[in-house]
Amino acid sequence: PPIVVRTVTTGVLLEKENRSQWSQEIKKAAQVNQRVSDTLKRKGFEVQGTRLTTNSFEEYVDTSRPESILKGIRDLLTIAELEGIPIIGIGPATRSSSIEVIPEIVKMSPKVSLSIPVPLMGGGVMESSPDYERALKAAEVCLRISQETDKGIGNFQLAVSFNARSNIPYFPVGYHRGPMSFAIGCESTPVVSHAMKTCEEKGKLAPNELGNMQKSIVNALEHDMKIIEQVGKEHANHMGVTFDGIDT
């Protein structure tokens, strides 16, 4: 079986000063997702969904009051829904005032994901250690969400992250930096499992023949990955966006 494409995720950079451009940016992102997804399906891959990421919502919504934060995100979700975006990642929250509103954001819609990054601080017993205050705030938010959403399911919409890079396709930690770009998130388990089963059926799983299994897995993964990579590069060139690569 081929690799399963979990998601095609396109990221956009939104600005508070250019709110009138939000719809245009999100519309193009939806087109990128759709075209890449359609091509992958024609190539025989199962595509389970598409997603949108943005830079930190603190950069494009009014964060002066909890109500204004919620209104800005609600407006963004409305635009995303009109363009057929099923899930949106609104980036990291780093300010205390924003972090405190996260439970309300999560309860507002199951279609929104975000993160609380915990940075490393210098000094202390170790050369660098996690920011204790940020970690404590994150724990308090997770506890609130566990108490205020059905069976705590809202915590699936929040990541407490450490050293998470931008422009990765997976949620809830995914967020965007730079010009519009997309990445393809894959699940390789079916391919690996099939390759191992094939080796087992051929009697090539003896300890001295594990290299055969490794070679079989690598060949199977490379075959599918090259096709997915080519699709990504072709659409990036055609649509004038950046292809960030494959995450698996």
C-alpha positions in Angstrom: 0.0 0.0 0.0 1.2 3.6 -0.7 2.0 6.1 2.0 -1.0 7.8 3.5 -1.1 11.6 3.2 -2.4 12.8 6.5 -2.5 16.5 5.5 -1.6 19.1 3.0 -1.0 22.2 5.1 -0.5 25.7 3.6 0.7 28.6 5.8 -0.1 32.3 5.4 1.3 35.4 7.0 -1.5 37.6 8.2 -1.1 41.3 9.3 -3.2 43.5 11.5 -2.7 46.4 9.2 -3.8 44.5 6.1 -6.9 42.8 7.4 -8.7 43.4 4.1 -6.2 40.9 2.5 -7.0 38.1 4.9 -9.7 36.7 2.6 -7.5 36.8 -0.5 -4.6 35.1 1.3 -6.8 32.4 2.7 -8.5 31.8 -0.6 -5.2 31.2 -2.3 -4.1 28.9 0.5 -7.3 26.9 0.0 -6.6 26.6 -3.7 -3.0 25.3 -3.0 -4.4 22.7 -0.6 -7.1 21.6 -3.1 -4.8 21.3 -6.1 -2.0 19.5 -4.3 -4.6 17.2 -2.7 -6.3 16.5 -6.0 -3.1 15.6 -7.8 -1.9 13.3 -5.0 -5.3 11.5 -5.1 -4.9 11.0 -8.9 -1.5 9.5 -8.2 -3.1 6.9 -6.0 -2.5 8.3 -2.5 -5.2 8.6 0.2 -5.4 12.2 1.4 -7.1 12.5 4.7 -7.4 16.2 4.9 -6.1 19.7 4.5 -5.2 22.5 6.9 -4.2 26.1 7.2 -1.6 27.7 9.5 -0.9 31.3 10.3 1.7 33.3 12.2 1.0 33.9 15.8 -2.5 35.4 16.3 -0.9 38.0 18.6 0.5 39.6 15.4 -2.8 40.1 13.6 -5.6 40.4 16.1 -6.3 43.1 18.7 -4.9 41.6 21.9 -5.8 44.6 24.1 -8.8 42.7 25.7 -10.0 39.1 25.8 -13.1 40.1 23.9 -11.1 41.6 21.0 -8.9 38.5 20.8 -12.0 36.2 20.6 -13.6 38.5 18.0 -10.5 38.5 15.8 -10.2 34.7 15.8 -14.0 34.3 15.3 -13.7 36.6 12.2 -10.7 34.5 10.9 -12.7 31.3 11.4 -15.6 32.7 9.4 -13.3 33.5 6.5 -11.7 30.0 6.7 -15.1 28.3 6.7 -16.2 30.2 3.6 -13.1 28.9 1.8 -13.6 25.4 2.9 -10.7 25.3 5.4 -11.6 22.5 7.9 -8.9 23.2 10.5 -6.8 26.2 11.2 -3.7 26.6 13.4 -3.4 30.2 14.7 0.1 29.9 16.0 1.8 30.3 19.4 0.6 32.4 22.3 3.5 34.0 24.3 1.9 36.8 26.2 0.2 36.2 29.5 -2.9 38.0 28.5 -3.2 35.8 25.4 -2.4 32.5 27.2 -5.2 33.2 29.7 -7.8 33.4 26.9 -6.8 30.0 25.4 -9.5 28.0 27.1 -12.1 30.3 25.7 -10.6 30.1 22.2 -10.6 26.3 22.4 -14.2 26.2 23.6 -15.2 28.6 20.8 -14.6 26.1 18.0 -13.1 22.6 17.6 -11.6 23.8 14.3 -8.9 25.9 15.8 -5.5 24.8 17.2 -2.7 26.7 18.8 0.3 26.3 21.1 2.2 27.6 24.1 5.9 27.5 23.4 8.1 27.0 26.5 11.5 28.6 25.8 14.8 27.6 27.3 16.3 30.1 29.8 20.0 30.5 30.7 21.4 30.1 34.2 20.1 27.9 36.9 21.4 24.5 37.9 21.7 23.4 34.2 23.2 25.5 31.4 19.7 26.0 30.1 16.3 25.0 31.5 12.7 25.6 30.6 11.0 28.8 31.5 9.3 27.7 34.8 6.7 30.6 34.7 5.6 29.8 31.2 5.5 26.1 31.9 3.3 26.7 34.9 0.9 28.9 33.0 0.7 26.3 30.3 -0.1 23.6 32.9 -2.8 25.8 34.4 -4.4 26.3 30.9 -4.3 22.5 30.2 -6.0 21.9 33.6 -8.7 24.4 32.8 -9.4 22.9 29.4 -9.6 19.4 31.0 -12.3 20.8 33.3 -14.2 23.0 30.9 -14.4 20.8 27.8 -16.2 17.5 27.4 -13.8 14.8 28.9 -11.0 17.3 28.4 -11.0 16.8 24.7 -10.2 20.4 24.1 -6.6 19.6 25.0 -6.2 17.9 21.6 -6.3 21.5 20.2 -3.4 22.8 22.3 0.3 21.9 22.2 2.7 22.9 24.9 5.8 23.0 22.7 9.6 23.0 23.1 11.8 24.0 20.2 9.1 23.5 17.6 10.0 24.8 14.2 7.7 26.8 12.0 6.1 25.6 8.8 5.5 22.0 9.8 2.2 20.5 8.7 1.1 18.8 11.9 -1.3 20.2 14.5 -1.8 21.5 17.1 1.8 22.8 17.1 1.9 23.9 13.5 2.4 27.6 12.8 3.7 29.7 9.9 6.6 32.1 9.2 7.6 33.8 5.9 5.9 34.0 2.5 3.1 31.5 1.7 4.2 27.9 1.7 3.0 24.4 2.1 4.1 21.1 3.5 2.8 17.6 3.2 2.4 15.4 6.3 2.6 11.7 5.7 2.0 8.5 7.6 4.5 5.8 6.6 3.3 3.0 8.9 1.4 1.1 6.2 4.4 1.0 3.9 6.8 0.0 6.7 4.5 -2.7 7.9 4.0 -4.1 4.4 7.7 -4.2 3.7 8.4 -6.1 6.9 5.6 -8.5 6.2 7.0 -9.1 2.7 10.4 -9.9 4.2 8.9 -12.2 6.7 7.0 -14.1 4.0 10.2 -14.5 2.1 12.0 -15.8 5.2 14.4 -12.8 5.3 13.9 -11.8 8.9 16.8 -13.8 10.3 19.2 -11.8 12.5 21.9 -12.0 9.9 19.5 -10.8 7.2 18.0 -7.7 8.8 19.7 -5.6 6.1 17.3 -7.1 3.6 14.4 -5.7 5.7 16.0 -2.3 5.9 16.6 -2.2 2.2 13.0 -3.2 1.5 11.7 -0.4 3.8 14.0 2.2 2.3 13.1 1.3 -1.3 9.3 1.4 -0.5 9.5 4.7 1.2 11.8 6.3 -1.4 9.4 5.2 -4.2 6.4 7.0 -2.7 8.3 10.0 -1.3 9.8 10.8 -4.7 6.4 11.0 -6.2 5.0 13.2 -3.4 8.1 15.4 -3.6 7.7 15.9 -7.3 4.0 16.8 -6.9 5.0 19.4 -4.3 7.7 20.9 -6.4 5.5 21.1 -9.5 2.7 22.9 -7.7 5.0 25.2 -5.9 6.5 26.4 -9.2 3.1 26.6 -10.9 1.4 28.6 -8.1 4.3 30.8 -7.0 4.6 29.5 -3.4 7.3 27.6 -1.5 7.3 23.9 -0.9 8.6 23.2 2.6 8.9 19.5 2.1 7.5 16.3 3.6 7.1 15.5 7.3 6.6 11.8 8.2 
